[in-house]
Amino acid sequence: MLVLLFTFLFSAVASANTIGYVDFEFLFYSHPEYEAKNRELQESAERLYNEVQAEAEKLETQEEIDRLAANYELQFEEIEHNVRVALVSFILDIIGEVAKAQGVDVVLPESSVIYGGINLTAPVIEAMYNAYGISVPSAIRDLLQQ
């Protein structure tokens, strides 16, 4: 059974001609719209908080307040989820484009790579900013070279 498993894994790895990797966390925080989306998220949280505060003043029991707080938390989590999904979807699309352009068959998170592979982080950053028609900020370029 163990031999069969190793044979299967070896054939799966052998069929993947080229493996790349990315620092996904770096890509996420370097996204051209990250700061704007984060600001939107903060503004939404503040707006929701103010709405909850105003509504909580009208409530009489702790149970009603707890229900309101739980509802607020769900609304905030939904907004946060939508922001993250938008950023992550864009990054995944760009990773796919860059991998295809560079002939990479498999892309892994950098933390999963022990040895080898092609680091696609810099080309993905470049492609993300090109998609917005802007150049990569020098601070991000500097971080990529470290």
DSSP file (Angstrom, degrees, kcal/mol; ACC not computed):
  #  RESIDUE AA STRUCTURE BP1 BP2  ACC     N-H-->O    O-->H-N    N-H-->O    O-->H-N    TCO  KAPPA ALPHA  PHI   PSI    X-CA   Y-CA   Z-CA
    1    1 A M     >        0   0    0      0, 0.0     4,-2.2     0, 0.0     5,-0.1   0.000 360.0 360.0 360.0 -45.3    0.0    0.0    0.0
    2    2 A L  H  >  +     0   0    0      1,-0.2     4,-2.5     2,-0.2     5,-0.2   0.892 360.0  50.8 -63.3 -40.3    2.8    2.4    0.9
    3    3 A V  H  > S+     0   0    0      1,-0.2     4,-2.5     2,-0.2    -1,-0.2   0.902 109.5  51.0 -62.8 -41.7    4.7    1.6   -2.3
    4    4 A L  H  > S+     0   0    0      2,-0.2     4,-2.4     1,-0.2    -2,-0.2   0.900 109.7  50.3 -62.7 -41.4    1.5    2.3   -4.3
    5    5 A L  H  X S+     0   0    0     -4,-2.2     4,-2.7     2,-0.2    -2,-0.2   0.933 112.0  46.6 -63.0 -47.2    1.1    5.7   -2.5
    6    6 A F  H  X S+     0   0    0     -4,-2.5     4,-2.8     1,-0.2     5,-0.2   0.886 111.8  51.8 -62.9 -38.7    4.7    6.7   -3.2
    7    7 A T  H  X S+     0   0    0     -4,-2.5     4,-2.4     2,-0.2    -1,-0.2   0.920 111.5  47.0 -62.8 -43.8    4.2    5.6   -6.9
    8    8 A F  H  X S+     0   0    0     -4,-2.4     4,-2.2     2,-0.2    -2,-0.2   0.939 114.6  46.0 -63.2 -47.8    1.1    7.7   -7.2
    9    9 A L  H  X S+     0   0    0     -4,-2.7     4,-2.5     1,-0.2     5,-0.2   0.907 112.9  50.2 -63.1 -42.4    2.7   10.7   -5.6
   10   10 A F  H  X S+     0   0    0     -4,-2.8     4,-2.8     1,-0.2    -1,-0.2   0.917 111.6  47.6 -62.8 -43.1    5.8   10.4   -7.7
   11   11 A S  H  X S+     0   0    0     -4,-2.4     4,-1.8     2,-0.2    -1,-0.2   0.865 111.4  51.5 -67.6 -34.1    3.8   10.1  -10.9
   12   12 A A  H  X S+     0   0    0     -4,-2.2     4,-0.8     2,-0.2    -2,-0.2   0.921 114.5  42.5 -66.8 -42.9    1.7   13.1   -9.9
   13   13 A V  H >< S+     0   0    0     -4,-2.5     3,-0.5     1,-0.2    -2,-0.2   0.895 113.2  52.8 -69.3 -39.7    4.8   15.3   -9.2
   14   14 A A  H 3< S+     0   0    0     -4,-2.8    -1,-0.2     1,-0.2    -2,-0.2   0.843 105.1  55.0 -65.6 -33.1    6.5   14.0  -12.3
   15   15 A S  H 3< S+     0   0    0     -4,-1.8     2,-1.1    -5,-0.2    -1,-0.2   0.742  91.3  80.0 -74.5 -20.5    3.6   14.9  -14.5
   16   16 A A    <<  -     0   0    0     -4,-0.8    -1,-0.1    -3,-0.5     3,-0.1  -0.763  67.7-169.5 -86.0 103.3    3.7   18.5  -13.2
   17   17 A N        +     0   0    0     -2,-1.1     2,-0.4     1,-0.2    -1,-0.2   0.910  66.5  21.1 -63.0 -45.8    6.5   19.8  -15.3
   18   18 A T        -     0   0    0     -3,-0.1    88,-1.8    85,-0.1    87,-1.6  -0.985  64.7-161.6-133.2 133.8    7.1   23.1  -13.6
   19   19 A I  E     -a  106   0A   0     -2,-0.4    99,-1.8    86,-0.2     2,-0.3  -0.944  11.6-178.2-115.9 133.2    6.2   24.2  -10.1
   20   20 A G  E     -ab 107 118A   0     86,-3.6    88,-2.4    -2,-0.5     2,-0.3  -0.737   6.7-158.4-118.7 170.6    6.0   27.8   -9.0
   21   21 A Y  E     -ab 108 119A   0     97,-2.5    99,-3.1    86,-0.3   100,-0.5  -0.986   2.2-162.0-148.0 157.8    5.2   29.4   -5.7
   22   22 A V  E     -a  109   0A   0     86,-2.0    88,-3.0    -2,-0.3     2,-1.2  -0.972  29.7-121.7-138.0 153.0    4.0   32.8   -4.4
   23   23 A D     >  -     0   0    0     -2,-0.3     4,-2.2    86,-0.2     5,-0.2  -0.792  35.1-175.3 -89.8  91.1    4.0   34.7   -1.1
   24   24 A F  H  > S+     0   0    0     -2,-1.2     4,-2.8     1,-0.2    -1,-0.2   0.860  77.4  54.3 -64.4 -37.7    0.2   35.0   -1.0
   25   25 A E  H  > S+     0   0    0      2,-0.2     4,-2.4     1,-0.2    -1,-0.2   0.920 109.6  48.3 -62.0 -42.7    0.1   37.1    2.1
   26   26 A F  H  > S+     0   0    0      1,-0.2     4,-1.3     2,-0.2    -2,-0.2   0.912 111.8  50.2 -62.6 -42.4    2.5   39.6    0.5
   27   27 A L  H  X S+     0   0    0     -4,-2.2     4,-0.6     2,-0.2    -2,-0.2   0.917 110.2  50.6 -61.6 -43.0    0.4   39.6   -2.7
   28   28 A F  H >< S+     0   0    0     -4,-2.8     3,-1.0     1,-0.2    -2,-0.2   0.949 114.4  41.4 -61.5 -50.5   -2.8   40.3   -0.6
   29   29 A Y  H 3< S+     0   0    0     -4,-2.4    -1,-0.2     1,-0.2    -2,-0.2   0.652 115.2  52.6 -75.4 -13.5   -1.3   43.2    1.3
   30   30 A S  H 3< S+     0   0    0     -4,-1.3    -1,-0.2    -5,-0.2    -2,-0.2   0.444  77.0 130.5 -97.1  -2.2    0.4   44.6   -1.8
   31   31 A H    X<  -     0   0    0     -3,-1.0     3,-1.8    -4,-0.6     4,-0.5  -0.233  68.2-123.0 -52.0 136.4   -2.8   44.5   -3.9
   32   32 A P  T 3  S+     0   0    0      0, 0.0     4,-0.2     0, 0.0     3,-0.2   0.786 111.1  39.1 -56.0 -28.5   -3.3   47.9   -5.6
   33   33 A E  T 3> S+     0   0    0      1,-0.1     4,-3.0     2,-0.1     5,-0.3   0.343  84.8 103.7-103.2   6.5   -6.7   48.4   -4.0
   34   34 A Y  H <> S+     0   0    0     -3,-1.8     4,-2.7     1,-0.2     5,-0.2   0.932  83.2  45.1 -56.2 -50.0   -5.9   46.9   -0.5
   35   35 A E  H  > S+     0   0    0     -4,-0.5     4,-2.2     1,-0.2    -1,-0.2   0.909 115.3  47.3 -63.5 -41.9   -5.6   50.2    1.2
   36   36 A A  H  > S+     0   0    0     -4,-0.2     4,-2.5     2,-0.2    -1,-0.2   0.921 114.5  46.7 -64.8 -43.9   -8.8   51.6   -0.4
   37   37 A K  H  X S+     0   0    0     -4,-3.0     4,-2.3     2,-0.2    -2,-0.2   0.881 111.7  51.3 -66.1 -37.5  -10.7   48.4    0.4
   38   38 A N  H  X S+     0   0    0     -4,-2.7     4,-2.3    -5,-0.3    -1,-0.2   0.896 109.9  49.9 -65.6 -39.9   -9.4   48.4    4.0
   39   39 A R  H  X S+     0   0    0     -4,-2.2     4,-2.7     2,-0.2    -2,-0.2   0.919 109.9  50.9 -63.1 -44.0  -10.6   52.0    4.3
   40   40 A E  H  X S+     0   0    0     -4,-2.5     4,-2.6     1,-0.2    -2,-0.2   0.908 109.7  51.0 -58.2 -42.4  -14.0   51.1    3.0
   41   41 A L  H  X S+     0   0    0     -4,-2.3     4,-2.4     2,-0.2    -2,-0.2   0.916 110.3  48.2 -62.4 -43.9  -14.1   48.3    5.5
   42   42 A Q  H  X S+     0   0    0     -4,-2.3     4,-2.4     2,-0.2    -2,-0.2   0.906 112.2  49.2 -63.3 -42.0  -13.3   50.6    8.4
   43   43 A E  H  X S+     0   0    0     -4,-2.7     4,-2.5     2,-0.2    -2,-0.2   0.898 111.2  49.6 -65.1 -40.1  -15.9   53.1    7.2
   44   44 A S  H  X S+     0   0    0     -4,-2.6     4,-2.9     2,-0.2     5,-0.2   0.906 110.8  49.9 -63.7 -41.7  -18.5   50.4    7.0
   45   45 A A  H  X S+     0   0    0     -4,-2.4     4,-2.6     2,-0.2    -2,-0.2   0.913 111.8  48.0 -63.5 -42.6  -17.6   49.2   10.5
   46   46 A E  H  X S+     0   0    0     -4,-2.4     4,-2.4     2,-0.2    -2,-0.2   0.916 112.6  48.5 -64.8 -43.2  -17.9   52.7   11.8
   47   47 A R  H  X S+     0   0    0     -4,-2.5     4,-2.2     2,-0.2    -2,-0.2   0.935 113.7  46.6 -61.7 -47.6  -21.3   53.2   10.1
   48   48 A L  H  X S+     0   0    0     -4,-2.9     4,-2.7     1,-0.2    -2,-0.2   0.905 110.8  53.0 -61.6 -41.5  -22.6   49.9   11.4
   49   49 A Y  H  X S+     0   0    0     -4,-2.6     4,-2.7    -5,-0.2    -1,-0.2   0.923 109.4  48.2 -60.3 -44.9  -21.3   50.7   14.9
   50   50 A N  H  X S+     0   0    0     -4,-2.4     4,-2.3     2,-0.2    -1,-0.2   0.891 111.7  50.1 -63.4 -39.7  -23.1   54.0   14.9
   51   51 A E  H  X S+     0   0    0     -4,-2.2     4,-2.4     2,-0.2    -2,-0.2   0.921 112.0  47.9 -63.4 -43.3  -26.3   52.4   13.7
   52   52 A V  H  X S+     0   0    0     -4,-2.7     4,-3.0     2,-0.2    -2,-0.2   0.913 110.2  52.0 -64.8 -42.6  -26.0   49.7   16.4
   53   53 A Q  H  X S+     0   0    0     -4,-2.7     4,-1.5     2,-0.2    -1,-0.2   0.929 111.5  46.7 -59.2 -45.7  -25.4   52.4   19.1
   54   54 A A  H  < S+     0   0    0     -4,-2.3     4,-0.5     1,-0.2    -1,-0.2   0.908 116.6  43.9 -64.2 -42.0  -28.4   54.4   18.1
   55   55 A E  H >X S+     0   0    0     -4,-2.4     3,-1.0     1,-0.2     4,-0.5   0.858 107.9  58.8 -72.0 -35.0  -30.6   51.3   18.0
   56   56 A A  H >< S+     0   0    0     -4,-3.0     3,-1.0     1,-0.3    -1,-0.2   0.827  96.1  63.1 -64.8 -31.9  -29.2   49.9   21.3
   57   57 A E  T 3< S+     0   0    0     -4,-1.5    -1,-0.3     1,-0.3    -2,-0.2   0.779 101.9  51.8 -63.6 -25.2  -30.3   53.0   23.1
   58   58 A K  T <4 S+     0   0    0     -3,-1.0    -1,-0.3    -4,-0.5    -2,-0.2   0.622  93.2  93.7 -85.0 -14.3  -33.9   52.1   22.3
   59   59 A L    <<  -     0   0    0     -3,-1.0     3,-0.0    -4,-0.5    -3,-0.0  -0.457  54.1-165.1 -85.4 154.3  -33.7   48.5   23.6
   60   60 A E        +     0   0    0     -2,-0.1     2,-0.3     1,-0.1    -1,-0.1   0.767  62.5  54.3-108.9 -32.9  -34.6   47.6   27.1
   61   61 A T  S  > S-     0   0    0      1,-0.1     4,-1.9     0, 0.0     5,-0.1  -0.724  72.7-126.5-110.8 157.1  -33.2   44.1   27.8
   62   62 A Q  H  > S+     0   0    0     -2,-0.3     4,-2.9     1,-0.2     5,-0.2   0.843 111.6  60.0 -63.8 -33.1  -29.7   42.7   27.6
   63   63 A E  H  > S+     0   0    0      2,-0.2     4,-2.2     1,-0.2    -1,-0.2   0.902 105.0  47.7 -62.5 -41.8  -31.1   39.9   25.4
   64   64 A E  H  > S+     0   0    0      2,-0.2     4,-2.2     1,-0.2    -1,-0.2   0.901 112.9  49.0 -65.3 -41.0  -32.3   42.4   22.8
   65   65 A I  H  X S+     0   0    0     -4,-1.9     4,-2.6     2,-0.2    -2,-0.2   0.906 110.3  50.8 -65.6 -41.9  -28.9   44.1   22.9
   66   66 A D  H  X S+     0   0    0     -4,-2.9     4,-2.4     2,-0.2    -2,-0.2   0.901 110.4  49.6 -62.5 -41.2  -27.1   40.8   22.6
   67   67 A R  H  X S+     0   0    0     -4,-2.2     4,-2.2     2,-0.2    -1,-0.2   0.909 111.4  49.1 -63.3 -42.5  -29.2   39.9   19.5
   68   68 A L  H  X S+     0   0    0     -4,-2.2     4,-2.5     2,-0.2    -2,-0.2   0.915 111.0  49.9 -63.0 -43.6  -28.5   43.3   18.0
   69   69 A A  H  X S+     0   0    0     -4,-2.6     4,-2.5     1,-0.2    -2,-0.2   0.900 110.4  50.1 -62.6 -41.3  -24.7   42.9   18.6
   70   70 A A  H  X S+     0   0    0     -4,-2.4     4,-2.1     2,-0.2    -1,-0.2   0.898 110.9  49.4 -64.5 -39.8  -24.8   39.4   17.0
   71   71 A N  H  X S+     0   0    0     -4,-2.2     4,-2.3     2,-0.2    -2,-0.2   0.907 110.5  50.6 -64.6 -42.3  -26.6   40.9   14.0
   72   72 A Y  H  X S+     0   0    0     -4,-2.5     4,-2.7     1,-0.2    -2,-0.2   0.924 109.4  51.0 -59.5 -46.0  -24.1   43.7   13.7
   73   73 A E  H  X S+     0   0    0     -4,-2.5     4,-2.7     1,-0.2    -1,-0.2   0.904 109.4  50.1 -61.7 -41.9  -21.3   41.2   13.8
   74   74 A L  H  X S+     0   0    0     -4,-2.1     4,-2.0     2,-0.2    -1,-0.2   0.911 111.0  49.2 -62.3 -42.8  -22.8   39.1   11.1
   75   75 A Q  H  X S+     0   0    0     -4,-2.3     4,-2.2     2,-0.2    -2,-0.2   0.922 112.7  47.4 -63.0 -43.8  -23.3   42.2    8.9
   76   76 A F  H  X S+     0   0    0     -4,-2.7     4,-2.9     1,-0.2     5,-0.2   0.925 110.6  51.4 -64.4 -43.7  -19.7   43.2    9.4
   77   77 A E  H  X S+     0   0    0     -4,-2.7     4,-2.6     1,-0.2    -1,-0.2   0.869 109.2  51.6 -61.5 -36.4  -18.4   39.7    8.7
   78   78 A E  H  X S+     0   0    0     -4,-2.0     4,-2.4     2,-0.2    -1,-0.2   0.920 111.3  46.4 -66.3 -43.8  -20.4   39.7    5.5
   79   79 A I  H  X S+     0   0    0     -4,-2.2     4,-2.1     2,-0.2    -2,-0.2   0.938 114.5  47.9 -62.8 -46.2  -18.9   43.0    4.4
   80   80 A E  H  X S+     0   0    0     -4,-2.9     4,-2.6     1,-0.2    -2,-0.2   0.910 111.0  51.4 -60.8 -43.7  -15.4   41.8    5.3
   81   81 A H  H  X S+     0   0    0     -4,-2.6     4,-2.9    -5,-0.2     5,-0.2   0.926 109.0  50.4 -59.6 -46.3  -15.9   38.5    3.5
   82   82 A N  H  X S+     0   0    0     -4,-2.4     4,-1.9     1,-0.2    -1,-0.2   0.880 111.0  49.1 -61.9 -38.9  -17.0   40.3    0.3
   83   83 A V  H  X S+     0   0    0     -4,-2.1     4,-2.0     2,-0.2    -1,-0.2   0.945 113.7  45.7 -64.9 -48.1  -14.0   42.6    0.4
   84   84 A R  H  X S+     0   0    0     -4,-2.6     4,-3.2     1,-0.2     5,-0.3   0.907 111.0  52.6 -63.0 -42.5  -11.6   39.7    0.9
   85   85 A V  H  X S+     0   0    0     -4,-2.9     4,-2.7     1,-0.2     5,-0.3   0.908 108.2  51.4 -61.1 -41.6  -13.2   37.6   -1.8
   86   86 A A  H  X S+     0   0    0     -4,-1.9     4,-1.7    -5,-0.2    -1,-0.2   0.934 115.1  41.7 -61.4 -45.9  -12.9   40.5   -4.3
   87   87 A L  H  X S+     0   0    0     -4,-2.0     4,-2.3     2,-0.2    -2,-0.2   0.943 116.9  46.9 -67.0 -47.8   -9.2   40.9   -3.6
   88   88 A V  H  X S+     0   0    0     -4,-3.2     4,-2.8     1,-0.2     5,-0.2   0.895 110.2  52.9 -64.5 -40.9   -8.4   37.2   -3.4
   89   89 A S  H  X S+     0   0    0     -4,-2.7     4,-2.2    -5,-0.3    -1,-0.2   0.923 110.1  48.4 -60.7 -44.3  -10.3   36.4   -6.7
   90   90 A F  H  X S+     0   0    0     -4,-1.7     4,-2.2    -5,-0.3    -1,-0.2   0.936 112.5  48.3 -60.6 -46.8   -8.3   39.1   -8.5
   91   91 A I  H  X S+     0   0    0     -4,-2.3     4,-2.7     1,-0.2    -2,-0.2   0.914 110.4  51.0 -62.5 -43.5   -5.0   37.8   -7.2
   92   92 A L  H  X S+     0   0    0     -4,-2.8     4,-2.3     1,-0.2    -1,-0.2   0.893 109.4  51.1 -62.5 -39.5   -5.9   34.2   -8.1
   93   93 A D  H  X S+     0   0    0     -4,-2.2     4,-2.1    -5,-0.2    -1,-0.2   0.928 111.8  46.8 -61.7 -44.9   -6.8   35.2  -11.6
   94   94 A I  H  X S+     0   0    0     -4,-2.2     4,-2.9     2,-0.2     5,-0.3   0.902 109.6  53.7 -65.5 -41.4   -3.5   37.1  -12.0
   95   95 A I  H  X S+     0   0    0     -4,-2.7     4,-2.9     1,-0.2     5,-0.2   0.935 109.3  49.5 -57.8 -45.4   -1.5   34.1  -10.6
   96   96 A G  H  X S+     0   0    0     -4,-2.3     4,-2.3     2,-0.2    -2,-0.2   0.908 112.0  47.7 -59.8 -43.3   -3.2   31.9  -13.2
   97   97 A E  H  X S+     0   0    0     -4,-2.1     4,-2.5     2,-0.2    -2,-0.2   0.932 114.8  45.0 -63.9 -46.6   -2.3   34.3  -16.0
   98   98 A V  H  X S+     0   0    0     -4,-2.9     4,-2.0     2,-0.2     6,-0.2   0.918 113.0  50.7 -65.6 -43.5    1.3   34.6  -14.9
   99   99 A A  H  <>S+     0   0    0     -4,-2.9     5,-3.2    -5,-0.3     4,-0.4   0.934 112.5  46.7 -59.8 -46.2    1.7   30.9  -14.4
  100  100 A K  H ><5S+     0   0    0     -4,-2.3     3,-1.1    -5,-0.2    -1,-0.2   0.922 111.5  51.0 -62.4 -44.3    0.4   30.2  -17.8
  101  101 A A  H 3<5S+     0   0    0     -4,-2.5    -1,-0.2     1,-0.3    -2,-0.2   0.823 114.8  43.7 -63.2 -31.3    2.6   32.8  -19.4
  102  102 A Q  T 3<5S-     0   0    0     -4,-2.0    -1,-0.3    -5,-0.2    -2,-0.2   0.356 115.2-112.9 -97.4   5.7    5.6   31.4  -17.7
  103  103 A G  T < 5 +     0   0    0     -3,-1.1     2,-0.5    -4,-0.4    -3,-0.2   0.800  62.2 154.1  71.0  28.4    4.8   27.8  -18.4
  104  104 A V      < -     0   0    0     -5,-3.2    -1,-0.2    -6,-0.2   -85,-0.2  -0.796  26.6-171.1 -93.6 129.1    4.2   26.9  -14.8
  105  105 A D  S    S+     0   0    0    -87,-1.6     2,-0.4    -2,-0.5   -86,-0.2   0.804  70.3  29.1 -88.6 -32.7    1.8   24.0  -14.2
  106  106 A V  E     -a   19   0A   0    -88,-1.8   -86,-3.6    -7,-0.1     2,-0.5  -0.993  61.3-164.5-134.6 135.5    1.4   24.2  -10.5
  107  107 A V  E     -a   20   0A   0     -2,-0.4   -86,-0.3   -88,-0.2   -88,-0.0  -0.987  13.9-178.2-123.3 126.6    1.5   27.2   -8.1
  108  108 A L  E     -a   21   0A   0    -88,-2.4   -86,-2.0    -2,-0.5     2,-0.2  -0.756  36.9 -92.7-114.8 160.6    1.9   26.6   -4.3
  109  109 A P  E >   -a   22   0A   0      0, 0.0     3,-2.4     0, 0.0     4,-0.4  -0.538  39.8-118.8 -68.2 143.1    2.0   29.0   -1.4
  110  110 A E  G >  S+     0   0    0    -88,-3.0     3,-1.6     1,-0.3   -87,-0.1   0.834 111.8  63.9 -53.3 -36.0    5.6   29.8   -0.5
  111  111 A S  G 3  S+     0   0    0    -89,-0.3    -1,-0.3     1,-0.3   -88,-0.1   0.660  98.2  56.5 -66.2 -14.9    5.2   28.2    2.9
  112  112 A S  G <  S+     0   0    0     -3,-2.4     2,-0.5     2,-0.0    -1,-0.3   0.542  88.0  92.1 -92.1  -7.9    4.6   24.8    1.3
  113  113 A V    <   +     0   0    0     -3,-1.6     3,-0.1    -4,-0.4   -92,-0.0  -0.764  40.2 170.3 -96.0 125.9    7.8   24.8   -0.7
  114  114 A I  S    S+     0   0    0     -2,-0.5     2,-0.3     1,-0.4    -1,-0.2   0.804  71.4   1.4 -96.2 -39.6   10.9   23.2    0.9
  115  115 A Y  S    S-     0   0    0      0, 0.0    -1,-0.4     0, 0.0     2,-0.0  -0.995 107.1  -3.0-152.3 140.8   13.2   23.1   -2.1
  116  116 A G        +     0   0    0     -2,-0.3     2,-0.0     1,-0.1    -3,-0.0  -0.195  61.6 117.2  80.4-167.7   13.1   24.3   -5.7
  117  117 A G        -     0   0    0      2,-0.0     2,-0.5   -97,-0.0   -97,-0.3  -0.066  65.9 -80.3  88.0 167.7   10.3   25.8   -7.7
  118  118 A I  E     -b   20   0A   0    -99,-1.8   -97,-2.5    -2,-0.0     2,-0.7  -0.929  35.2-130.5-110.6 126.9   10.0   29.2   -9.4
  119  119 A N  E     +b   21   0A   0     -2,-0.5   -97,-0.2   -99,-0.2     3,-0.2  -0.670  28.0 175.3 -78.7 113.4    9.1   32.2   -7.3
  120  120 A L     >  +     0   0    0    -99,-3.1     4,-2.3    -2,-0.7     5,-0.2   0.340  49.8 102.3 -98.8   5.1    6.3   34.0   -9.1
  121  121 A T  H  > S+     0   0    0   -100,-0.5     4,-2.5     1,-0.2     5,-0.2   0.933  82.0  45.8 -58.1 -50.7    5.6   36.6   -6.5
  122  122 A A  H  > S+     0   0    0      1,-0.2     4,-2.5     2,-0.2    -1,-0.2   0.933 114.2  46.9 -62.3 -47.7    7.4   39.5   -8.3
  123  123 A P  H  > S+     0   0    0      0, 0.0     4,-2.3     0, 0.0    -1,-0.2   0.861 112.5  51.3 -63.9 -31.7    5.9   38.8  -11.7
  124  124 A V  H  X S+     0   0    0     -4,-2.3     4,-2.6     2,-0.2    -2,-0.2   0.919 109.6  49.6 -69.1 -42.4    2.4   38.5  -10.1
  125  125 A I  H  X S+     0   0    0     -4,-2.5     4,-2.3    -5,-0.2     5,-0.2   0.944 111.8  49.3 -57.9 -47.6    2.9   41.8   -8.4
  126  126 A E  H  X S+     0   0    0     -4,-2.5     4,-2.4     1,-0.2    -2,-0.2   0.918 112.4  47.2 -58.4 -45.6    4.0   43.4  -11.7
  127  127 A A  H  X S+     0   0    0     -4,-2.3     4,-2.1     2,-0.2    -1,-0.2   0.864 108.7  55.2 -66.8 -36.9    0.9   41.9  -13.5
  128  128 A M  H  X S+     0   0    0     -4,-2.6     4,-0.8     2,-0.2    -2,-0.2   0.947 112.7  41.6 -61.1 -48.2   -1.5   43.1  -10.7
  129  129 A Y  H ><>S+     0   0    0     -4,-2.3     5,-2.4     1,-0.2     3,-0.7   0.879 111.7  55.4 -69.8 -36.9   -0.3   46.7  -11.0
  130  130 A N  H ><5S+     0   0    0     -4,-2.4     3,-1.4    -5,-0.2    -1,-0.2   0.874 100.4  60.6 -60.9 -36.1   -0.2   46.5  -14.8
  131  131 A A  H 3<5S+     0   0    0     -4,-2.1    -1,-0.2     1,-0.3    -2,-0.2   0.788 108.1  44.4 -61.9 -27.2   -3.9   45.4  -14.7
  132  132 A Y  T <<5S-     0   0    0     -4,-0.8    -1,-0.3    -3,-0.7    -2,-0.2   0.423 116.8-116.5 -94.7  -0.9   -4.7   48.7  -13.0
  133  133 A G  T < 5S+     0   0    0     -3,-1.4     2,-0.3    -4,-0.4    -3,-0.2   0.781  79.1 109.4  72.2  26.8   -2.5   50.6  -15.5
  134  134 A I      < -     0   0    0     -5,-2.4    -1,-0.3     3,-0.0     2,-0.2  -0.878  67.8-110.5-129.7 162.8   -0.1   51.8  -12.8
  135  135 A S        -     0   0    0     -2,-0.3     3,-0.1    -3,-0.1    -9,-0.0  -0.589  41.0 -93.1 -93.3 158.3    3.5   50.9  -11.9
  136  136 A V        -     0   0    0     -2,-0.2    -1,-0.1     1,-0.1   -10,-0.1  -0.492  47.9-110.3 -68.0 128.3    4.6   49.0   -8.8
  137  137 A P    >>  -     0   0    0      0, 0.0     4,-2.1     0, 0.0     3,-0.5  -0.272  21.4-121.5 -59.3 146.7    5.4   51.4   -5.9
  138  138 A S  H 3> S+     0   0    0      1,-0.2     4,-2.7     2,-0.2     5,-0.2   0.833 110.8  60.7 -61.6 -33.1    9.1   51.6   -5.1
  139  139 A A  H 3> S+     0   0    0      1,-0.2     4,-1.7     2,-0.2    -1,-0.2   0.896 108.0  44.5 -62.2 -38.6    8.4   50.5   -1.4
  140  140 A I  H <> S+     0   0    0     -3,-0.5     4,-2.1     2,-0.2    -2,-0.2   0.900 111.7  52.5 -72.0 -40.5    6.9   47.2   -2.7
  141  141 A R  H  X S+     0   0    0     -4,-2.1     4,-1.3     1,-0.2    -2,-0.2   0.917 108.6  51.5 -58.2 -42.7    9.8   46.8   -5.2
  142  142 A D  H  < S+     0   0    0     -4,-2.7     4,-0.5     1,-0.2     3,-0.4   0.909 109.0  50.0 -61.8 -42.5   12.3   47.2   -2.4
  143  143 A L  H >< S+     0   0    0     -4,-1.7     3,-0.9     1,-0.2    -1,-0.2   0.866 106.9  55.5 -64.8 -35.6   10.5   44.6   -0.3
  144  144 A L  H 3< S+     0   0    0     -4,-2.1    -1,-0.2     1,-0.2    -2,-0.2   0.815 105.0  53.2 -66.2 -29.0   10.6   42.1   -3.2
  145  145 A Q  T 3<        0   0    0     -4,-1.3    -1,-0.2    -3,-0.4    -2,-0.2   0.546 360.0 360.0 -85.9  -6.0   14.3   42.5   -3.5
  146  146 A Q    <         0   0    0     -3,-0.9    -1,-0.2    -4,-0.5    -2,-0.1   0.483 360.0 360.0 -79.4 360.0   15.0   41.7    0.2
